[in-house]
Amino acid sequence: MKRYTHDLETDLNDVDKTPSLIHKTLLTASTIYDLKYLAQVLNDENGSNWSRASLKRQVTCIPEHCELSIADGRYLQTLIPSRPADYEDRHFSFIDLFAGIGGLRSGFDAIGGKCLFTSEWNTYSSRTYRANWYCDENEHRFNSDIRDITLSNRPEVTDDEAYKFIDASIPDHDVLLAGFPCQPFSIAGVSKK
């Protein structure tokens, strides 16, 4: 699997930027992995002495005060999907609704698509999705509950207001992907048993 390469590698000599870049990498890794797991792998890999609580303090600290080492930052980079070499040359854009772990996205990425928006409400599916797919922080947006976009959970919102909000929230795209639930594994399928 390709791995994440961002400005940390090129900016390591810039002492003023390094803590902020490591912090940014930690934030990204913490959207994919549990802090307890991250503490364990950093300790195993680098002989660090992190705990879930101490990493949580690093996540919530002022970026410039991040205390993770450069070695910790470099290792965290290996846990995050990298930007594909052809990312800027993608042929079309798409959004991925009810995305699950990104199975439907796989084919569209393979033929040169660029994902701009993902909606997946299940925390574990979302983490798996983020672990498997590169999502550009400047071009891609994650959303968990699609009702936060459609406003369908707010009866006081008119259809016109909802349409305007959807139009403002969803980026322009060429293709809309919408995955169907995998019935044997979905909550709907399990609740029928």
C-alpha positions in Angstrom: 0.0 0.0 0.0 1.2 3.5 -0.8 1.9 5.6 2.2 1.4 9.2 3.2 4.1 11.6 2.3 3.5 15.2 3.3 5.5 18.2 4.1 7.1 16.8 7.3 9.8 15.0 5.3 10.9 18.1 3.4 10.5 20.5 6.4 12.3 18.6 9.1 15.1 21.1 9.0 12.7 23.9 9.7 12.6 23.5 13.5 9.7 26.1 13.9 7.4 24.1 11.6 8.3 20.5 12.7 6.1 20.3 15.8 3.1 21.7 13.9 3.6 19.2 11.1 4.0 16.3 13.5 0.8 17.4 15.2 -1.0 17.5 11.9 0.1 14.0 11.2 -1.0 12.9 14.6 -4.4 14.4 14.1 -4.8 12.5 10.8 -3.6 9.2 12.3 -6.0 9.7 15.2 -9.0 9.8 12.8 -8.0 6.3 11.6 -6.6 4.6 14.7 -7.5 4.5 18.4 -5.0 6.5 20.6 -4.3 3.4 22.6 -3.2 1.6 19.5 -1.1 4.6 18.3 0.6 4.8 21.7 1.4 1.1 21.6 2.9 1.1 18.0 4.9 4.3 18.7 6.3 2.7 21.9 7.1 -0.6 20.1 8.6 1.2 17.0 10.6 4.0 18.7 11.0 3.0 22.3 8.7 5.9 23.2 6.7 6.1 26.4 3.3 7.2 25.2 0.0 6.3 26.8 -3.5 6.9 25.5 -3.9 9.8 27.9 -0.5 11.4 27.0 -1.3 11.2 23.2 -4.7 12.7 23.9 -3.0 15.7 25.5 -0.8 15.9 22.3 -3.9 15.8 20.1 -5.6 18.7 22.0 -2.4 20.8 22.5 -1.4 23.9 20.6 0.2 22.5 17.4 3.5 24.3 18.0 3.8 22.6 21.4 3.5 19.0 20.1 6.1 16.9 21.9 6.2 13.9 19.6 9.6 13.2 18.2 10.5 13.4 14.5 10.8 9.6 14.6 7.3 9.4 16.0 6.0 11.7 13.3 7.8 9.7 10.6 6.3 6.5 11.8 2.8 7.9 12.0 3.2 8.9 8.3 3.6 5.2 7.4 0.1 4.5 8.9 -1.7 7.0 6.6 -2.5 6.5 2.9 -0.3 8.5 0.6 -1.2 10.8 -2.2 -1.4 8.9 -5.5 1.3 9.9 -8.0 -1.4 10.7 -10.5 -3.6 12.6 -8.1 -3.4 15.9 -10.1 -4.1 14.1 -13.3 -7.4 12.5 -12.3 -10.0 12.4 -15.2 -13.3 13.0 -13.2 -14.6 13.7 -9.7 -17.0 11.8 -7.6 -18.7 11.8 -4.2 -19.2 8.7 -2.2 -22.4 8.4 -0.1 -23.2 5.6 2.3 -19.5 4.7 1.6 -18.9 1.8 4.1 -15.2 1.0 3.9 -14.9 2.3 0.3 -15.5 -0.9 -1.8 -17.5 1.0 -4.4 -14.8 3.7 -4.5 -12.2 1.2 -5.4 -13.3 0.9 -9.0 -13.8 4.6 -9.5 -10.3 5.4 -8.1 -8.8 2.7 -10.3 -10.1 4.3 -13.5 -8.9 7.8 -12.6 -11.6 9.3 -10.4 -11.0 11.8 -7.6 -13.2 11.6 -4.5 -14.3 15.0 -3.2 -16.8 14.0 -0.5 -17.5 10.9 1.6 -20.5 10.3 3.9 -20.4 7.3 6.2 -22.1 7.2 9.6 -20.5 4.1 11.1 -17.4 5.0 13.1 -15.5 1.8 12.4 -16.3 1.8 8.7 -15.2 5.4 8.5 -11.9 4.6 10.2 -11.3 1.7 7.8 -12.2 3.9 4.8 -9.7 6.6 6.0 -7.0 3.9 6.5 -7.5 2.6 2.9 -8.0 5.8 0.9 -6.1 9.0 0.4 -8.3 12.0 1.1 -6.8 15.4 0.3 -7.4 17.7 3.3 -7.9 20.7 0.9 -10.2 19.0 -1.6 -12.0 16.2 0.3 -14.6 16.4 3.1 -15.8 13.7 5.4 -19.4 13.7 6.7 -20.8 11.1 9.1 -24.6 11.6 9.1 -26.0 12.5 5.7 -28.9 14.2 7.5 -26.5 17.0 8.5 -26.3 17.8 4.7 -29.9 17.1 3.6 -31.3 18.7 6.8 -34.0 16.0 6.7 -33.8 15.7 10.5 -35.0 19.3 10.8 -38.7 19.6 10.1 -38.6 23.4 10.3 -36.3 23.6 7.2 -38.2 24.2 3.9 -37.3 22.2 0.8 -35.8 25.3 -0.8 -33.6 25.9 2.2 -32.5 22.3 2.2 -31.7 22.3 -1.5 -29.6 25.5 -1.1 -27.8 24.0 1.9 -27.1 20.8 -0.1 -25.8 22.8 -3.0 -23.5 24.7 -0.8 -22.3 21.7 1.1 -21.7 19.1 -1.6 -18.8 19.9 -4.1 -19.5 19.9 -7.8 -18.8 16.4 -9.1 -19.2 14.3 -12.2 -20.4 11.0 -10.6 -22.4 10.3 -7.4 -21.7 6.9 -5.8 -24.2 5.6 -3.3 -23.5 2.2 -1.7 -26.3 -0.1 -0.6 -26.1 -1.8 2.7 -24.5 -5.2 2.9 -27.6 -6.7 4.4 -26.1 -9.6 6.4 -23.8 -7.2 8.1 -25.9 -4.0 8.4 -27.8 -3.1 11.5 -31.0 -3.5 9.5 -30.1 -7.1 8.6 -29.0 -8.0 12.1 -32.2 -6.5 13.7 -34.4 -8.7 11.6 -32.9 -11.9 13.1 
